[in-house]
């Protein structure tokens, strides 16, 4: 039986890939985005690869620099899990 539980690494990977896809669809290079949000392009690359976690603050800076809502940086697969009963897996521990 397949588990529906997401790991932190899986979430980091999904968000990173989606942020990269959104950045590219807005025709922005890592260098351009790095300058816009005041981070090293290499750090952004590590975020997009899922090696580093995106902070909420960084997601807001990215969204602002692209002129989009921060929720557009969250993959649809994760939005569905978050919206389901307004809880995530980690909410069960609270």
PDB file with one MODEL, atoms N, CA, C and O in Angstrom:
MODEL        1
ATOM      1  N   UNK A   1       0.839  -1.176   0.000  1.00  0.00           N
ATOM      2  CA  UNK A   1       0.000   0.000   0.000  1.00  0.00           C
ATOM      3  C   UNK A   1       0.887   1.243   0.000  1.00  0.00           C
ATOM      4  O   UNK A   1       1.851   1.312   0.762  1.00  0.00           O
ATOM      5  N   UNK A   2       0.575   2.219  -0.840  1.00  0.00           N
ATOM      6  CA  UNK A   2       1.378   3.425  -0.987  1.00  0.00           C
ATOM      7  C   UNK A   2       1.000   4.448   0.085  1.00  0.00           C
ATOM      8  O   UNK A   2      -0.181   4.700   0.327  1.00  0.00           O
ATOM      9  N   UNK A   3       2.013   5.029   0.720  1.00  0.00           N
ATOM     10  CA  UNK A   3       1.794   6.046   1.743  1.00  0.00           C
ATOM     11  C   UNK A   3       1.585   7.403   1.091  1.00  0.00           C
ATOM     12  O   UNK A   3       2.242   7.729   0.103  1.00  0.00           O
ATOM     13  N   UNK A   4       0.675   8.192   1.640  1.00  0.00           N
ATOM     14  CA  UNK A   4       0.431   9.544   1.148  1.00  0.00           C
ATOM     15  C   UNK A   4       1.239  10.585   1.905  1.00  0.00           C
ATOM     16  O   UNK A   4       1.114  11.782   1.645  1.00  0.00           O
ATOM     17  N   UNK A   5       2.066  10.135   2.842  1.00  0.00           N
ATOM     18  CA  UNK A   5       2.836  11.054   3.659  1.00  0.00           C
ATOM     19  C   UNK A   5       3.975  11.657   2.849  1.00  0.00           C
ATOM     20  O   UNK A   5       4.738  10.943   2.198  1.00  0.00           O
ATOM     21  N   UNK A   6       4.077  12.962   2.898  1.00  0.00           N
ATOM     22  CA  UNK A   6       5.161  13.671   2.221  1.00  0.00           C
ATOM     23  C   UNK A   6       6.292  13.910   3.196  1.00  0.00           C
ATOM     24  O   UNK A   6       6.065  14.237   4.361  1.00  0.00           O
ATOM     25  N   UNK A   7       7.501  13.746   2.719  1.00  0.00           N
ATOM     26  CA  UNK A   7       8.665  14.059   3.548  1.00  0.00           C
ATOM     27  C   UNK A   7       9.041  15.526   3.332  1.00  0.00           C
ATOM     28  O   UNK A   7       8.643  16.141   2.342  1.00  0.00           O
ATOM     29  N   UNK A   8       9.801  16.069   4.258  1.00  0.00           N
ATOM     30  CA  UNK A   8      10.279  17.440   4.093  1.00  0.00           C
ATOM     31  C   UNK A   8      11.084  17.577   2.812  1.00  0.00           C
ATOM     32  O   UNK A   8      10.972  18.580   2.107  1.00  0.00           O
ATOM     33  N   UNK A   9      11.899  16.568   2.509  1.00  0.00           N
ATOM     34  CA  UNK A   9      12.710  16.632   1.295  1.00  0.00           C
ATOM     35  C   UNK A   9      11.838  16.632   0.043  1.00  0.00           C
ATOM     36  O   UNK A   9      12.117  17.360  -0.910  1.00  0.00           O
ATOM     37  N   UNK A  10      10.791  15.824   0.045  1.00  0.00           N
ATOM     38  CA  UNK A  10       9.879  15.794  -1.113  1.00  0.00           C
ATOM     39  C   UNK A  10       9.206  17.152  -1.301  1.00  0.00           C
ATOM     40  O   UNK A  10       9.039  17.618  -2.428  1.00  0.00           O
ATOM     41  N   UNK A  11       8.822  17.778  -0.198  1.00  0.00           N
ATOM     42  CA  UNK A  11       8.196  19.103  -0.274  1.00  0.00           C
ATOM     43  C   UNK A  11       9.195  20.119  -0.804  1.00  0.00           C
ATOM     44  O   UNK A  11       8.858  20.916  -1.680  1.00  0.00           O
ATOM     45  N   UNK A  12      10.424  20.102  -0.284  1.00  0.00           N
ATOM     46  CA  UNK A  12      11.465  21.016  -0.770  1.00  0.00           C
ATOM     47  C   UNK A  12      11.696  20.839  -2.264  1.00  0.00           C
ATOM     48  O   UNK A  12      11.817  21.820  -2.998  1.00  0.00           O
ATOM     49  N   UNK A  13      11.756  19.589  -2.716  1.00  0.00           N
ATOM     50  CA  UNK A  13      11.977  19.308  -4.141  1.00  0.00           C
ATOM     51  C   UNK A  13      10.836  19.834  -4.996  1.00  0.00           C
ATOM     52  O   UNK A  13      11.070  20.451  -6.035  1.00  0.00           O
ATOM     53  N   UNK A  14       9.592  19.591  -4.562  1.00  0.00           N
ATOM     54  CA  UNK A  14       8.429  20.040  -5.342  1.00  0.00           C
ATOM     55  C   UNK A  14       8.369  21.560  -5.432  1.00  0.00           C
ATOM     56  O   UNK A  14       8.140  22.117  -6.506  1.00  0.00           O
ATOM     57  N   UNK A  15       8.576  22.230  -4.296  1.00  0.00           N
ATOM     58  CA  UNK A  15       8.534  23.696  -4.306  1.00  0.00           C
ATOM     59  C   UNK A  15       9.674  24.241  -5.144  1.00  0.00           C
ATOM     60  O   UNK A  15       9.472  25.165  -5.933  1.00  0.00           O
ATOM     61  N   UNK A  16      10.872  23.687  -4.988  1.00  0.00           N
ATOM     62  CA  UNK A  16      12.018  24.149  -5.762  1.00  0.00           C
ATOM     63  C   UNK A  16      11.807  24.030  -7.258  1.00  0.00           C
ATOM     64  O   UNK A  16      12.086  24.966  -8.007  1.00  0.00           O
ATOM     65  N   UNK A  17      11.316  22.881  -7.694  1.00  0.00           N
ATOM     66  CA  UNK A  17      11.062  22.676  -9.126  1.00  0.00           C
ATOM     67  C   UNK A  17      10.004  23.641  -9.634  1.00  0.00           C
ATOM     68  O   UNK A  17      10.127  24.195 -10.726  1.00  0.00           O
ATOM     69  N   UNK A  18       8.965  23.836  -8.832  1.00  0.00           N
ATOM     70  CA  UNK A  18       7.881  24.729  -9.257  1.00  0.00           C
ATOM     71  C   UNK A  18       8.362  26.179  -9.328  1.00  0.00           C
ATOM     72  O   UNK A  18       8.030  26.895 -10.273  1.00  0.00           O
ATOM     73  N   UNK A  19       9.139  26.613  -8.340  1.00  0.00           N
ATOM     74  CA  UNK A  19       9.673  27.979  -8.363  1.00  0.00           C
ATOM     75  C   UNK A  19      10.543  28.169  -9.610  1.00  0.00           C
ATOM     76  O   UNK A  19      10.467  29.204 -10.271  1.00  0.00           O
ATOM     77  N   UNK A  20      11.353  27.185  -9.922  1.00  0.00           N
ATOM     78  CA  UNK A  20      12.193  27.266 -11.133  1.00  0.00           C
ATOM     79  C   UNK A  20      11.318  27.373 -12.383  1.00  0.00           C
ATOM     80  O   UNK A  20      11.577  28.204 -13.253  1.00  0.00           O
ATOM     81  N   UNK A  21      10.289  26.539 -12.473  1.00  0.00           N
ATOM     82  CA  UNK A  21       9.394  26.582 -13.630  1.00  0.00           C
ATOM     83  C   UNK A  21       8.718  27.949 -13.762  1.00  0.00           C
ATOM     84  O   UNK A  21       8.607  28.484 -14.865  1.00  0.00           O
ATOM     85  N   UNK A  22       8.270  28.507 -12.647  1.00  0.00           N
ATOM     86  CA  UNK A  22       7.622  29.828 -12.669  1.00  0.00           C
ATOM     87  C   UNK A  22       8.633  30.899 -13.066  1.00  0.00           C
ATOM     88  O   UNK A  22       8.325  31.785 -13.864  1.00  0.00           O
ATOM     89  N   UNK A  23       9.832  30.818 -12.514  1.00  0.00           N
ATOM     90  CA  UNK A  23      10.883  31.784 -12.862  1.00  0.00           C
ATOM     91  C   UNK A  23      11.176  31.742 -14.353  1.00  0.00           C
ATOM     92  O   UNK A  23      11.253  32.782 -15.007  1.00  0.00           O
ATOM     93  N   UNK A  24      11.340  30.534 -14.889  1.00  0.00           N
ATOM     94  CA  UNK A  24      11.639  30.391 -16.317  1.00  0.00           C
ATOM     95  C   UNK A  24      10.474  30.842 -17.191  1.00  0.00           C
ATOM     96  O   UNK A  24      10.689  31.432 -18.250  1.00  0.00           O
ATOM     97  N   UNK A  25       9.253  30.572 -16.762  1.00  0.00           N
ATOM     98  CA  UNK A  25       8.095  31.003 -17.550  1.00  0.00           C
ATOM     99  C   UNK A  25       7.981  32.533 -17.564  1.00  0.00           C
ATOM    100  O   UNK A  25       7.354  33.110 -18.452  1.00  0.00           O
ATOM    101  N   UNK A  26       8.592  33.172 -16.573  1.00  0.00           N
ATOM    102  CA  UNK A  26       8.641  34.633 -16.537  1.00  0.00           C
ATOM    103  C   UNK A  26       9.930  35.175 -17.160  1.00  0.00           C
ATOM    104  O   UNK A  26      10.243  36.361 -17.050  1.00  0.00           O
ATOM    105  N   UNK A  27      10.671  34.272 -17.818  1.00  0.00           N
ATOM    106  CA  UNK A  27      11.885  34.620 -18.558  1.00  0.00           C
ATOM    107  C   UNK A  27      12.925  35.348 -17.692  1.00  0.00           C
ATOM    108  O   UNK A  27      13.526  36.337 -18.111  1.00  0.00           O
ATOM    109  N   UNK A  28      13.115  34.829 -16.481  1.00  0.00           N
ATOM    110  CA  UNK A  28      14.106  35.389 -15.572  1.00  0.00           C
ATOM    111  C   UNK A  28      15.221  34.376 -15.356  1.00  0.00           C
ATOM    112  O   UNK A  28      14.963  33.198 -15.108  1.00  0.00           O
ATOM    113  N   UNK A  29      16.454  34.840 -15.451  1.00  0.00           N
ATOM    114  CA  UNK A  29      17.593  33.970 -15.162  1.00  0.00           C
ATOM    115  C   UNK A  29      17.816  33.940 -13.651  1.00  0.00           C
ATOM    116  O   UNK A  29      17.270  34.761 -12.914  1.00  0.00           O
ATOM    117  N   UNK A  30      18.616  32.995 -13.209  1.00  0.00           N
ATOM    118  CA  UNK A  30      18.964  32.966 -11.776  1.00  0.00           C
ATOM    119  C   UNK A  30      19.712  34.234 -11.382  1.00  0.00           C
ATOM    120  O   UNK A  30      19.520  34.765 -10.288  1.00  0.00           O
ATOM    121  N   UNK A  31      20.563  34.712 -12.280  1.00  0.00           N
ATOM    122  CA  UNK A  31      21.295  35.947 -11.992  1.00  0.00           C
ATOM    123  C   UNK A  31      20.339  37.120 -11.811  1.00  0.00           C
ATOM    124  O   UNK A  31      20.472  37.894 -10.864  1.00  0.00           O
ATOM    125  N   UNK A  32      19.385  37.249 -12.712  1.00  0.00           N
ATOM    126  CA  UNK A  32      18.408  38.332 -12.608  1.00  0.00           C
ATOM    127  C   UNK A  32      17.600  38.228 -11.318  1.00  0.00           C
ATOM    128  O   UNK A  32      17.394  39.220 -10.618  1.00  0.00           O
ATOM    129  N   UNK A  33      17.150  37.028 -11.016  1.00  0.00           N
ATOM    130  CA  UNK A  33      16.337  36.827  -9.819  1.00  0.00           C
ATOM    131  C   UNK A  33      17.172  37.067  -8.569  1.00  0.00           C
ATOM    132  O   UNK A  33      16.703  37.692  -7.617  1.00  0.00           O
ATOM    133  N   UNK A  34      18.403  36.576  -8.565  1.00  0.00           N
ATOM    134  CA  UNK A  34      19.286  36.790  -7.422  1.00  0.00           C
ATOM    135  C   UNK A  34      19.477  38.275  -7.124  1.00  0.00           C
ATOM    136  O   UNK A  34      19.410  38.703  -5.972  1.00  0.00           O
ATOM    137  N   UNK A  35      19.718  39.055  -8.179  1.00  0.00           N
ATOM    138  CA  UNK A  35      19.879  40.506  -7.998  1.00  0.00           C
ATOM    139  C   UNK A  35      18.585  41.132  -7.487  1.00  0.00           C
ATOM    140  O   UNK A  35      18.608  42.001  -6.615  1.00  0.00           O
ATOM    141  N   UNK A  36      17.463  40.685  -8.032  1.00  0.00           N
ATOM    142  CA  UNK A  36      16.170  41.267  -7.648  1.00  0.00           C
ATOM    143  C   UNK A  36      15.830  41.017  -6.183  1.00  0.00           C
ATOM    144  O   UNK A  36      15.205  41.859  -5.539  1.00  0.00           O
ATOM    145  N   UNK A  37      16.240  39.860  -5.652  1.00  0.00           N
ATOM    146  CA  UNK A  37      15.880  39.535  -4.263  1.00  0.00           C
ATOM    147  C   UNK A  37      17.088  39.546  -3.334  1.00  0.00           C
ATOM    148  O   UNK A  37      17.002  39.137  -2.176  1.00  0.00           O
ATOM    149  N   UNK A  38      18.223  40.023  -3.865  1.00  0.00           N
ATOM    150  CA  UNK A  38      19.439  40.210  -3.078  1.00  0.00           C
ATOM    151  C   UNK A  38      19.993  38.918  -2.468  1.00  0.00           C
ATOM    152  O   UNK A  38      20.331  38.867  -1.285  1.00  0.00           O
ATOM    153  N   UNK A  39      20.078  37.876  -3.303  1.00  0.00           N
ATOM    154  CA  UNK A  39      20.755  36.643  -2.879  1.00  0.00           C
ATOM    155  C   UNK A  39      21.692  36.192  -3.990  1.00  0.00           C
ATOM    156  O   UNK A  39      21.556  36.614  -5.138  1.00  0.00           O
ATOM    157  N   UNK A  40      22.632  35.345  -3.646  1.00  0.00           N
ATOM    158  CA  UNK A  40      23.552  34.774  -4.600  1.00  0.00           C
ATOM    159  C   UNK A  40      22.773  33.819  -5.515  1.00  0.00           C
ATOM    160  O   UNK A  40      21.977  33.018  -5.027  1.00  0.00           O
ATOM    161  N   UNK A  41      22.991  33.894  -6.829  1.00  0.00           N
ATOM    162  CA  UNK A  41      22.300  32.976  -7.741  1.00  0.00           C
ATOM    163  C   UNK A  41      22.536  31.500  -7.393  1.00  0.00           C
ATOM    164  O   UNK A  41      21.667  30.658  -7.619  1.00  0.00           O
ATOM    165  N   UNK A  42      23.696  31.201  -6.852  1.00  0.00           N
ATOM    166  CA  UNK A  42      24.004  29.811  -6.448  1.00  0.00           C
ATOM    167  C   UNK A  42      23.065  29.365  -5.317  1.00  0.00           C
ATOM    168  O   UNK A  42      22.634  28.212  -5.290  1.00  0.00           O
ATOM    169  N   UNK A  43      22.751  30.267  -4.394  1.00  0.00           N
ATOM    170  CA  UNK A  43      21.814  29.948  -3.317  1.00  0.00           C
ATOM    171  C   UNK A  43      20.435  29.651  -3.890  1.00  0.00           C
ATOM    172  O   UNK A  43      19.765  28.710  -3.463  1.00  0.00           O
ATOM    173  N   UNK A  44      20.016  30.461  -4.864  1.00  0.00           N
ATOM    174  CA  UNK A  44      18.731  30.221  -5.515  1.00  0.00           C
ATOM    175  C   UNK A  44      18.739  28.861  -6.206  1.00  0.00           C
ATOM    176  O   UNK A  44      17.751  28.129  -6.156  1.00  0.00           O
ATOM    177  N   UNK A  45      19.846  28.528  -6.845  1.00  0.00           N
ATOM    178  CA  UNK A  45      19.965  27.221  -7.503  1.00  0.00           C
ATOM    179  C   UNK A  45      19.798  26.088  -6.487  1.00  0.00           C
ATOM    180  O   UNK A  45      19.098  25.110  -6.750  1.00  0.00           O
ATOM    181  N   UNK A  46      20.436  26.222  -5.339  1.00  0.00           N
ATOM    182  CA  UNK A  46      20.319  25.195  -4.297  1.00  0.00           C
ATOM    183  C   UNK A  46      18.883  25.103  -3.776  1.00  0.00           C
ATOM    184  O   UNK A  46      18.396  24.012  -3.480  1.00  0.00           O
ATOM    185  N   UNK A  47      18.208  26.248  -3.666  1.00  0.00           N
ATOM    186  CA  UNK A  47      16.791  26.238  -3.293  1.00  0.00           C
ATOM    187  C   UNK A  47      15.970  25.477  -4.327  1.00  0.00           C
ATOM    188  O   UNK A  47      15.154  24.623  -3.984  1.00  0.00           O
ATOM    189  N   UNK A  48      16.198  25.799  -5.591  1.00  0.00           N
ATOM    190  CA  UNK A  48      15.414  25.186  -6.661  1.00  0.00           C
ATOM    191  C   UNK A  48      15.666  23.686  -6.779  1.00  0.00           C
ATOM    192  O   UNK A  48      14.791  22.944  -7.224  1.00  0.00           O
ATOM    193  N   UNK A  49      16.836  23.243  -6.390  1.00  0.00           N
ATOM    194  CA  UNK A  49      17.148  21.811  -6.425  1.00  0.00           C
ATOM    195  C   UNK A  49      16.635  21.080  -5.189  1.00  0.00           C
ATOM    196  O   UNK A  49      16.720  19.855  -5.110  1.00  0.00           O
ATOM    197  N   UNK A  50      16.104  21.832  -4.224  1.00  0.00           N
ATOM    198  CA  UNK A  50      15.588  21.212  -3.008  1.00  0.00           C
ATOM    199  C   UNK A  50      16.638  20.951  -1.954  1.00  0.00           C
ATOM    200  O   UNK A  50      16.356  20.321  -0.935  1.00  0.00           O
ATOM    201  N   UNK A  51      17.857  21.431  -2.190  1.00  0.00           N
ATOM    202  CA  UNK A  51      18.940  21.214  -1.216  1.00  0.00           C
ATOM    203  C   UNK A  51      18.791  22.130  -0.011  1.00  0.00           C
ATOM    204  O   UNK A  51      19.085  21.742   1.119  1.00  0.00           O
ATOM    205  N   UNK A  52      18.328  23.356  -0.267  1.00  0.00           N
ATOM    206  CA  UNK A  52      18.039  24.304   0.804  1.00  0.00           C
ATOM    207  C   UNK A  52      16.536  24.549   0.809  1.00  0.00           C
ATOM    208  O   UNK A  52      15.889  24.573  -0.238  1.00  0.00           O
ATOM    209  N   UNK A  53      16.001  24.730   2.001  1.00  0.00           N
ATOM    210  CA  UNK A  53      14.584  25.051   2.134  1.00  0.00           C
ATOM    211  C   UNK A  53      14.340  26.510   1.770  1.00  0.00           C
ATOM    212  O   UNK A  53      15.135  27.384   2.113  1.00  0.00           O
ATOM    213  N   UNK A  54      13.236  26.767   1.074  1.00  0.00           N
ATOM    214  CA  UNK A  54      12.819  28.149   0.851  1.00  0.00           C
ATOM    215  C   UNK A  54      12.227  28.671   2.152  1.00  0.00           C
ATOM    216  O   UNK A  54      11.416  27.996   2.786  1.00  0.00           O
ATOM    217  N   UNK A  55      12.630  29.865   2.545  1.00  0.00           N
ATOM    218  CA  UNK A  55      11.952  30.499   3.669  1.00  0.00           C
ATOM    219  C   UNK A  55      10.701  31.176   3.121  1.00  0.00           C
ATOM    220  O   UNK A  55      10.618  31.494   1.935  1.00  0.00           O
ATOM    221  N   UNK A  56       9.750  31.386   3.991  1.00  0.00           N
ATOM    222  CA  UNK A  56       8.540  32.085   3.570  1.00  0.00           C
ATOM    223  C   UNK A  56       8.896  33.486   3.080  1.00  0.00           C
ATOM    224  O   UNK A  56       8.335  33.977   2.100  1.00  0.00           O
ATOM    225  N   UNK A  57       9.823  34.109   3.769  1.00  0.00           N
ATOM    226  CA  UNK A  57      10.279  35.446   3.375  1.00  0.00           C
ATOM    227  C   UNK A  57      10.830  35.433   1.948  1.00  0.00           C
ATOM    228  O   UNK A  57      10.500  36.303   1.142  1.00  0.00           O
ATOM    229  N   UNK A  58      11.671  34.445   1.642  1.00  0.00           N
ATOM    230  CA  UNK A  58      12.251  34.367   0.296  1.00  0.00           C
ATOM    231  C   UNK A  58      11.169  34.139  -0.752  1.00  0.00           C
ATOM    232  O   UNK A  58      11.223  34.727  -1.832  1.00  0.00           O
ATOM    233  N   UNK A  59      10.191  33.295  -0.449  1.00  0.00           N
ATOM    234  CA  UNK A  59       9.091  33.069  -1.398  1.00  0.00           C
ATOM    235  C   UNK A  59       8.327  34.365  -1.665  1.00  0.00           C
ATOM    236  O   UNK A  59       7.938  34.636  -2.802  1.00  0.00           O
ATOM    237  N   UNK A  60       8.113  35.165  -0.620  1.00  0.00           N
ATOM    238  CA  UNK A  60       7.433  36.449  -0.811  1.00  0.00           C
ATOM    239  C   UNK A  60       8.278  37.386  -1.678  1.00  0.00           C
ATOM    240  O   UNK A  60       7.735  38.073  -2.543  1.00  0.00           O
ATOM    241  N   UNK A  61       9.597  37.425  -1.460  1.00  0.00           N
ATOM    242  CA  UNK A  61      10.467  38.273  -2.276  1.00  0.00           C
ATOM    243  C   UNK A  61      10.438  37.843  -3.741  1.00  0.00           C
ATOM    244  O   UNK A  61      10.373  38.680  -4.641  1.00  0.00           O
ATOM    245  N   UNK A  62      10.486  36.535  -3.969  1.00  0.00           N
ATOM    246  CA  UNK A  62      10.440  36.019  -5.344  1.00  0.00           C
ATOM    247  C   UNK A  62       9.117  36.392  -5.998  1.00  0.00           C
ATOM    248  O   UNK A  62       9.091  36.900  -7.119  1.00  0.00           O
ATOM    249  N   UNK A  63       8.023  36.137  -5.293  1.00  0.00           N
ATOM    250  CA  UNK A  63       6.697  36.459  -5.845  1.00  0.00           C
ATOM    251  C   UNK A  63       6.602  37.944  -6.165  1.00  0.00           C
ATOM    252  O   UNK A  63       6.123  38.323  -7.233  1.00  0.00           O
ATOM    253  N   UNK A  64       7.055  38.782  -5.245  1.00  0.00           N
ATOM    254  CA  UNK A  64       7.000  40.224  -5.449  1.00  0.00           C
ATOM    255  C   UNK A  64       7.812  40.636  -6.668  1.00  0.00           C
ATOM    256  O   UNK A  64       7.367  41.463  -7.464  1.00  0.00           O
ATOM    257  N   UNK A  65       9.002  40.061  -6.815  1.00  0.00           N
ATOM    258  CA  UNK A  65       9.859  40.439  -7.947  1.00  0.00           C
ATOM    259  C   UNK A  65       9.269  39.978  -9.279  1.00  0.00           C
ATOM    260  O   UNK A  65       9.556  40.566 -10.322  1.00  0.00           O
ATOM    261  N   UNK A  66       8.448  38.931  -9.249  1.00  0.00           N
ATOM    262  CA  UNK A  66       7.795  38.444 -10.471  1.00  0.00           C
ATOM    263  C   UNK A  66       6.425  39.076 -10.688  1.00  0.00           C
ATOM    264  O   UNK A  66       5.808  38.889 -11.737  1.00  0.00           O
ATOM    265  N   UNK A  67       5.950  39.824  -9.694  1.00  0.00           N
ATOM    266  CA  UNK A  67       4.635  40.464  -9.813  1.00  0.00           C
ATOM    267  C   UNK A  67       3.491  39.468  -9.705  1.00  0.00           C
ATOM    268  O   UNK A  67       2.448  39.643 -10.335  1.00  0.00           O
ATOM    269  N   UNK A  68       3.688  38.412  -8.900  1.00  0.00           N
ATOM    270  CA  UNK A  68       2.653  37.397  -8.733  1.00  0.00           C
ATOM    271  C   UNK A  68       2.339  37.221  -7.247  1.00  0.00           C
ATOM    272  O   UNK A  68       3.055  37.730  -6.386  1.00  0.00           O
ATOM    273  N   UNK A  69       1.275  36.504  -6.967  1.00  0.00           N
ATOM    274  CA  UNK A  69       0.908  36.172  -5.589  1.00  0.00           C
ATOM    275  C   UNK A  69       1.785  35.013  -5.120  1.00  0.00           C
ATOM    276  O   UNK A  69       2.094  34.109  -5.897  1.00  0.00           O
ATOM    277  N   UNK A  70       2.180  35.042  -3.862  1.00  0.00           N
ATOM    278  CA  UNK A  70       3.059  34.005  -3.323  1.00  0.00           C
ATOM    279  C   UNK A  70       2.440  32.610  -3.473  1.00  0.00           C
ATOM    280  O   UNK A  70       3.173  31.630  -3.606  1.00  0.00           O
ATOM    281  N   UNK A  71       1.135  32.504  -3.455  1.00  0.00           N
ATOM    282  CA  UNK A  71       0.500  31.188  -3.595  1.00  0.00           C
ATOM    283  C   UNK A  71       0.759  30.561  -4.961  1.00  0.00           C
ATOM    284  O   UNK A  71       0.627  29.348  -5.124  1.00  0.00           O
ATOM    285  N   UNK A  72       1.126  31.379  -5.936  1.00  0.00           N
ATOM    286  CA  UNK A  72       1.446  30.845  -7.264  1.00  0.00           C
ATOM    287  C   UNK A  72       2.780  30.104  -7.271  1.00  0.00           C
ATOM    288  O   UNK A  72       3.108  29.423  -8.242  1.00  0.00           O
ATOM    289  N   UNK A  73       3.545  30.234  -6.196  1.00  0.00           N
ATOM    290  CA  UNK A  73       4.824  29.524  -6.098  1.00  0.00           C
ATOM    291  C   UNK A  73       4.681  28.172  -5.414  1.00  0.00           C
ATOM    292  O   UNK A  73       5.659  27.437  -5.276  1.00  0.00           O
ATOM    293  N   UNK A  74       3.470  27.844  -4.988  1.00  0.00           N
ATOM    294  CA  UNK A  74       3.206  26.557  -4.349  1.00  0.00           C
ATOM    295  C   UNK A  74       2.601  25.625  -5.396  1.00  0.00           C
ATOM    296  O   UNK A  74       1.589  25.968  -6.007  1.00  0.00           O
ATOM    297  N   UNK A  75       3.200  24.450  -5.614  1.00  0.00           N
ATOM    298  CA  UNK A  75       2.664  23.522  -6.613  1.00  0.00           C
ATOM    299  C   UNK A  75       1.238  23.091  -6.271  1.00  0.00           C
ATOM    300  O   UNK A  75       0.881  22.962  -5.100  1.00  0.00           O
ATOM    301  N   UNK A  76       0.435  22.873  -7.298  1.00  0.00           N
ATOM    302  CA  UNK A  76      -0.963  22.481  -7.109  1.00  0.00           C
ATOM    303  C   UNK A  76      -1.091  21.235  -6.238  1.00  0.00           C
ATOM    304  O   UNK A  76      -2.018  21.133  -5.434  1.00  0.00           O
ATOM    305  N   UNK A  77      -0.174  20.296  -6.391  1.00  0.00           N
ATOM    306  CA  UNK A  77      -0.229  19.056  -5.603  1.00  0.00           C
ATOM    307  C   UNK A  77      -0.150  19.355  -4.106  1.00  0.00           C
ATOM    308  O   UNK A  77      -0.807  18.695  -3.301  1.00  0.00           O
ATOM    309  N   UNK A  78       0.655  20.349  -3.740  1.00  0.00           N
ATOM    310  CA  UNK A  78       0.769  20.717  -2.333  1.00  0.00           C
ATOM    311  C   UNK A  78      -0.403  21.565  -1.875  1.00  0.00           C
ATOM    312  O   UNK A  78      -0.848  21.442  -0.733  1.00  0.00           O
ATOM    313  N   UNK A  79      -0.906  22.419  -2.745  1.00  0.00           N
ATOM    314  CA  UNK A  79      -2.064  23.245  -2.380  1.00  0.00           C
ATOM    315  C   UNK A  79      -3.236  22.367  -1.980  1.00  0.00           C
ATOM    316  O   UNK A  79      -3.944  22.665  -1.018  1.00  0.00           O
ATOM    317  N   UNK A  80      -3.440  21.289  -2.716  1.00  0.00           N
ATOM    318  CA  UNK A  80      -4.537  20.379  -2.409  1.00  0.00           C
ATOM    319  C   UNK A  80      -4.375  19.742  -1.050  1.00  0.00           C
ATOM    320  O   UNK A  80      -5.359  19.549  -0.336  1.00  0.00           O
ATOM    321  N   UNK A  81      -3.161  19.414  -0.682  1.00  0.00           N
ATOM    322  CA  UNK A  81      -2.904  18.789   0.627  1.00  0.00           C
ATOM    323  C   UNK A  81      -3.069  19.792   1.752  1.00  0.00           C
ATOM    324  O   UNK A  81      -3.543  19.446   2.833  1.00  0.00           O
ATOM    325  N   UNK A  82      -2.680  21.034   1.502  1.00  0.00           N
ATOM    326  CA  UNK A  82      -2.794  22.062   2.529  1.00  0.00           C
ATOM    327  C   UNK A  82      -4.262  22.428   2.743  1.00  0.00           C
ATOM    328  O   UNK A  82      -4.709  22.602   3.876  1.00  0.00           O
ATOM    329  N   UNK A  83      -5.000  22.541   1.646  1.00  0.00           N
ATOM    330  CA  UNK A  83      -6.398  22.954   1.752  1.00  0.00           C
ATOM    331  C   UNK A  83      -7.313  21.860   2.285  1.00  0.00           C
ATOM    332  O   UNK A  83      -8.392  22.156   2.799  1.00  0.00           O
ATOM    333  N   UNK A  84      -6.904  20.619   2.171  1.00  0.00           N
ATOM    334  CA  UNK A  84      -7.736  19.512   2.625  1.00  0.00           C
ATOM    335  C   UNK A  84      -7.918  19.610   4.140  1.00  0.00           C
ATOM    336  O   UNK A  84      -6.974  19.406   4.903  1.00  0.00           O
ATOM    337  N   UNK A  85      -9.103  19.915   4.549  1.00  0.00           N
ATOM    338  CA  UNK A  85      -9.440  20.097   5.955  1.00  0.00           C
ATOM    339  C   UNK A  85      -8.606  21.186   6.631  1.00  0.00           C
ATOM    340  O   UNK A  85      -8.508  21.218   7.858  1.00  0.00           O
ATOM    341  N   UNK A  86      -8.004  22.081   5.837  1.00  0.00           N
ATOM    342  CA  UNK A  86      -7.158  23.152   6.365  1.00  0.00           C
ATOM    343  C   UNK A  86      -6.036  22.638   7.249  1.00  0.00           C
ATOM    344  O   UNK A  86      -5.616  23.329   8.177  1.00  0.00           O
ATOM    345  N   UNK A  87      -5.542  21.431   6.977  1.00  0.00           N
ATOM    346  CA  UNK A  87      -4.469  20.845   7.773  1.00  0.00           C
ATOM    347  C   UNK A  87      -3.417  20.243   6.873  1.00  0.00           C
ATOM    348  O   UNK A  87      -3.714  19.756   5.782  1.00  0.00           O
ATOM    349  N   UNK A  88      -2.186  20.282   7.342  1.00  0.00           N
ATOM    350  CA  UNK A  88      -1.110  19.563   6.689  1.00  0.00           C
ATOM    351  C   UNK A  88      -0.755  18.400   7.589  1.00  0.00           C
ATOM    352  O   UNK A  88      -1.277  18.303   8.700  1.00  0.00           O
ATOM    353  N   UNK A  89       0.106  17.529   7.147  1.00  0.00           N
ATOM    354  CA  UNK A  89       0.537  16.416   7.983  1.00  0.00           C
ATOM    355  C   UNK A  89       1.115  16.889   9.315  1.00  0.00           C
ATOM    356  O   UNK A  89       0.902  16.256  10.349  1.00  0.00           O
ATOM    357  N   UNK A  90       1.846  18.005   9.286  1.00  0.00           N
ATOM    358  CA  UNK A  90       2.481  18.489  10.513  1.00  0.00           C
ATOM    359  C   UNK A  90       1.462  19.073  11.496  1.00  0.00           C
ATOM    360  O   UNK A  90       1.746  19.156  12.691  1.00  0.00           O
ATOM    361  N   UNK A  91       0.274  19.483  11.014  1.00  0.00           N
ATOM    362  CA  UNK A  91      -0.754  20.022  11.905  1.00  0.00           C
ATOM    363  C   UNK A  91      -1.266  18.974  12.868  1.00  0.00           C
ATOM    364  O   UNK A  91      -1.776  19.313  13.936  1.00  0.00           O
ATOM    365  N   UNK A  92      -1.141  17.725  12.519  1.00  0.00           N
ATOM    366  CA  UNK A  92      -1.653  16.651  13.368  1.00  0.00           C
ATOM    367  C   UNK A  92      -0.871  16.553  14.671  1.00  0.00           C
ATOM    368  O   UNK A  92      -1.354  15.994  15.656  1.00  0.00           O
ATOM    369  N   UNK A  93       0.350  17.104  14.665  1.00  0.00           N
ATOM    370  CA  UNK A  93       1.188  17.039  15.857  1.00  0.00           C
ATOM    371  C   UNK A  93       0.955  18.195  16.821  1.00  0.00           C
ATOM    372  O   UNK A  93       1.530  18.216  17.909  1.00  0.00           O
ATOM    373  N   UNK A  94       0.136  19.135  16.443  1.00  0.00           N
ATOM    374  CA  UNK A  94      -0.097  20.319  17.273  1.00  0.00           C
ATOM    375  C   UNK A  94      -1.176  20.037  18.307  1.00  0.00           C
ATOM    376  O   UNK A  94      -1.515  20.914  19.102  1.00  0.00           O
TER     377      UNK A  94
ENDMDL
END
